[in-house]
Amino acid sequence: NAGVMQNPRHLVRRRGQEARLRCSPMKGHSHVYWYRQLPEEGLKFMVYLQKENIIDESGMPKERFSAEFPKEGPSILRIQQVVRGDSAAYFCASSPRGDRGETQYFGPGTRLLVL
Amino acid sequence: GENVEQHPSTLSVQEGDSAVIKCTYSDSASNYFPWYKQELGKRPQLIIDIRSNVGEKKDQRIAVTLNKTAKHFSLHITETQPEDSAVYFCAASKGSNYQLIWGAGTKLIIKP
């Protein structure tokens, strides 16, 4: 059973370009969470999605950031017009049902570097 | 909203000794407290978790204790080994779980 997959593992963008980060949850999981981790810091919740629905995007900046989890295919976190401050590790996690106290399993992360 | 504080930020212990990392939370409605271990450049991995209906949980050399009255929980690692060196994060959540609020992390260094 493959774990949570993320690609690319490393992404370099110049200021103003778009970054697309992909996350494939574990088989059988229909709940995806995106987190951002700055160097030397903990993870910060960004957005929680189920298939075709955004449940909670309260941790995501209102501008330039968007997320989706289509019926088919991976969840995508999109950052438009990237700035240097977007440089971070972006982790996604998945869980089967989104139940109370359910374990979230993390992917390997995408390390975004904005030049 | 929930706030999780974690101490210390760095902990250095002699191999074989015990390590204790403490976290406090602000929201008394929080009911799920996982601990994650993150090695350099790798993903966070769940090592142990505790729910608010128990006060202590143990798994081999790792244990977690929860004091709901004081709103704090601790990670205990006994007989530390070099491979325990990593950054450890506590987290707390309530209700539907997805809002995991993370502590800032503790860098654990095991000295040979």
Chai-1 contact restraints between the chains, C-beta under 6 A:
chainA,res_idxA,chainB,res_idxB,connection_type,confidence,min_distance_angstrom,max_distance_angstrom,comment,restraint_id
A,Y33,B,Y98,contact,1.0,0.0,6.0,A-B,restraint_1
A,G42,B,F89,contact,1.0,0.0,6.0,A-B,restraint_2
A,G42,B,W102,contact,1.0,0.0,6.0,A-B,restraint_3
A,G42,B,G103,contact,1.0,0.0,6.0,A-B,restraint_4
A,G42,B,A104,contact,1.0,0.0,6.0,A-B,restraint_5
A,G42,B,G105,contact,1.0,0.0,6.0,A-B,restraint_6
A,L43,B,W102,contact,1.0,0.0,6.0,A-B,restraint_7
A,F45,B,Q99,contact,1.0,0.0,6.0,A-B,restraint_8
A,Y48,B,Y98,contact,1.0,0.0,6.0,A-B,restraint_9
A,R100,B,N97,contact,1.0,0.0,6.0,A-B,restraint_10
A,G101,B,Y32,contact,1.0,0.0,6.0,A-B,restraint_11
A,G101,B,R51,contact,1.0,0.0,6.0,A-B,restraint_12
A,G101,B,N97,contact,1.0,0.0,6.0,A-B,restraint_13
A,E102,B,N97,contact,1.0,0.0,6.0,A-B,restraint_14
A,T103,B,L46,contact,1.0,0.0,6.0,A-B,restraint_15
A,F106,B,R43,contact,1.0,0.0,6.0,A-B,restraint_16
A,F106,B,P44,contact,1.0,0.0,6.0,A-B,restraint_17
A,P108,B,R43,contact,1.0,0.0,6.0,A-B,restraint_18
A,G109,B,R43,contact,1.0,0.0,6.0,A-B,restraint_19
